[in-house]
Amino acid sequence: MNESPRNISNAAEEGPHETERHEDLGGGAEVTYVHNENGPTLGLSPLSGVGVIERDGLFFKDLNRSGELEPYKDWRLSAEERARDLAARMTVEQIAGLMLYSRHQSIPAGSTNWHASTYGGKSYEESGAKPWDLTDEQLSFLRDDHLRHILVTTVESPATAARWNNLVQAYAESTGLGIPANNSSDPRHGSDSDSEFNAGAGGRISMWPESLGLAASFDPALVRRFGEIAAREYRALGLTTALSPQVDIATDPRWFRFNGTFGEDSKLSTDLGRAYIDGFQTSTGEEAIEGGWGRSSVNAMVKHWPGGGSGEAGRDAHYASGKYAVYPGGNFAEHLKPFTDGAFKLEGGTEQASAVMPYYTVSWEQDAKNGENVGNSYSRYLITDLLREQYGYDGVVCTDWLITADENGEKDSFLSGKPWGVESLSAAERHYKLLLAGVDQFGGNNEAGPLLEAYAMGAAEHGEEWMRARFERSAVRLLRNLFRVGLFENPYLEPSDSEQIVGHPDSMQAGYEAQLKSVVLLKNSGNRTVGGRSGGSEGEGLPVIQTNRRGVLPLPRRSKVYIPQRYIAPGRDWFGNPTPERTVDPLNLDIVSRYFDVTSDPAQADFALVCIANPDSGMGYSREDAADGGSGYVPISLQYRPYTAEGGRTASLAGDPRPSDVLNRAHIGKSVRTRNESDLDRVLDTRAKMGDKPVIVSMTLSNPAVVAEFEPEADAILANFGLQDQALLAILCGEAEPSGLLPMQMPADMAAVEAQLEDVPRDMACHVDTEGHAYDFAFGLNFVGVIDDERVRKYR
C-alpha cells in the first residue's frame, strides 16, 4: 500500500478530503484543516513543521516527521493502543517532562506578581510582546524539559487565550514526537458580583455560583448542565483539563477551603461530584471519539484524595500550621465516598474521573499497614494499596502543587514548599518516594532535573528495566488523557469562534438562573413590613409571587432602600501580600436603582439592606503569638466578636517533634479577633437607625457562621455563595423566589464548633432563630415558608 508524507498544498489538491485555511492571528501564520470522511479533522500549523501522511485514502498527522504511520499517529486505533505505542517510543527525558505539571501561567505574564515571567529577557510591559506570545519560561519548559501539562490562570480575553494556545501547540508539535500540550485550569466560572447581567450581551465567561452555591441547589441535573457548559467554554479557551471538582466533604466548619466543596454531606457531594464530572467529560454525536470521550470532553481531575476536610481545628494544609488531617470520630471511610461512589462510578460512558489529586494533608494515623505519617501523595498505602488496588483506579494521580519544594520556615506562608512528613528528604528523594507510592505527575514542577535524579535512584535500586517500565506506566495514563480528547489530531482554535462560545448569551442565562437557585432564605419575619404591606412584586412584565404568610419579603419595587457602606480592614491576601483598608459600596448602586430608589438617609428609607460576609479570623496561626513565646497556634473563629477558646482539646491529636515546631498545637485559652467585626457593627448600627422599619441582611458565606450575634435584629436573612447583585435584587423584589437549601449546618455558637469532631458531618448544635427555625443541613425558606420538597426528603 502506498504510504507517504504529504505537504499541505498536496493534500489540498485531493478530494473529497476538504482542506481549509484559516487565519491563526497568532504569529501571523495560518492553521490549515484537513477533513477526513467519517474521521477527524486534522489541524496543522506551518509553525510546527508537521505534515500529513495518506493511507488508504485517509489522512494522518506526521507528528514526528518520519514519513511512517506509527500506531500512535493512527486515529483509527484506541487511545490505549496509541498511548502504549507512544510511551514505548519516548526517551526517559521525554517521559519525565510529560510527568511535570507547570507552575501557574497567566496570559500575558505580569511583571510584579507571583506569576511574573519575561519575554526576550524583558518584562511584558517593556518587551513589546503581544499578549498571546510565549514567555521565556514557557519556551524553556516546553523545549528543554519536555513539559506538556500547563496550568493557566488569568487570560486577557478568549481570543488571546485561543491565539496563545495555537502558539503553544505549534511549538510543542515542532519538537520531538510532536506531543501536544494539555492546558488546564482551576475553577474559573465564579460570579463578578457587580457586573450587570444582560442575556443578549454575552461576556468573558459565563458566571455561576461557587461550588457551595451549586450545592445549595441540591440539584444534580443543574450541576451536570454547568459541567457541559463549562467544558464547552474551556475547550474554546484551549483548556482540556479541569483541576476540579473538589469533592472533599467539609466536615470541619472552620476549613478555609469549605467554599470550594459541595458542603459537608457525603451523599450530596457524591451525587453532585458525579454529575459535575459527567458534564465535563462526556462527548456525544459528531464530537464523540470512543467510550464517551471526544472533542468536546474536558478531563476532570477530582480532588482531594482521600479528603482534606478534616484538618485539625479547621486549619488548612496549604500552610505548615495545618498539615494534619485527623479522625477523632473514626470516620475516615466516609470521606472516600464522593470518590469511590461518585467520581469513580459515573453515569456517562467515561466511567471515572480521568485524574485524581491527593491533598497536602498528612492523614494522621490512617496507614495501618506501614504506620507512616506522610503527606497523602507520599503514602504508598493511600495511593497504591487503597486507591489503585482496593478501588481499582487506573487514572492519573497528580500531586498538589509544590509538595516537592522545600518549606521556607514560615508556617503561615502560602508560597512555601509543602513536603509534609518528608521535610528531611531532598527534592530528588521526594520525587523518588512519590514514584514508589504510585504517583504519575508532579504539580507545580517546571524542571525535570529532580525527577531524572529520582529515575537514576530507581534504576540503581531496582534495575533499568524495572524503572523504565515504571515510567512507562505513568506515561500511558497521561497520554491516554490527551488522545481521548482529540488533541493529537487538532489542538488548534479559531479565535473568532472562541469569542463567540465563551460567555455565549445562553450560557450566561443558564449561569444566572443557577445563581437564583443558589440563594438560601434563612429568615423572613413578618414583624415589620414595608409601607404596611407584606410584599409582592410590582413592575411591568414581572411575575407576582403569591404568599400564604406575612413576611417582609418580597419587597415592593421602587421602595426606598438604605445600603450602608462596608468597611474592609487592612490585612493580607492568600499569598501574604498586604491589602489596604477601604470603604466601599457593597452593591453596584446603578443596578440597585433599577429595582429600588436608593437613599443615604435611613430616616427616608423604607428598608435597609446590609451586606456582610462570614467572620474571618485567619488560618489558625499567629506570628505574634509565636513571637510572644506562645506556640503560634490560635483558634479559628466563626463569630464576629473577639473569641477566647474556653473549650477544645488540651493536647492536639497530631504534632511535629522537630525543634522548629511543636508537638502540642492545641489553642485552648488563646484569643483571636476577626478582620471584619465591623460587619456585625453595621448590622446593629443599621437596626438602631431604622427603628421599626425592616432590616434585611445579605450574607456571603464561604464557611458556616455564628449568626446568633445579629439574627434577632434582622427581619430577613439571605445567604449566598457567590452572586451577581442582580440575582440578589431579583429575589428581594419577588422577580424570582428563593429555593436554595443549606449545604451545611450553621452553629449555635463557638462552643458547638469546638465540640464537633473534625471528621464527622452534621454533628453540631445548630442555631435556632426567633421564628423557631433551626439552621440545619437542608434548611431553607421560600416566600411561603419552610421548604419541604423531594430534595429535602432525599438528602436530609
Disulfide bonds with the S-S distance in Angstrom:
none
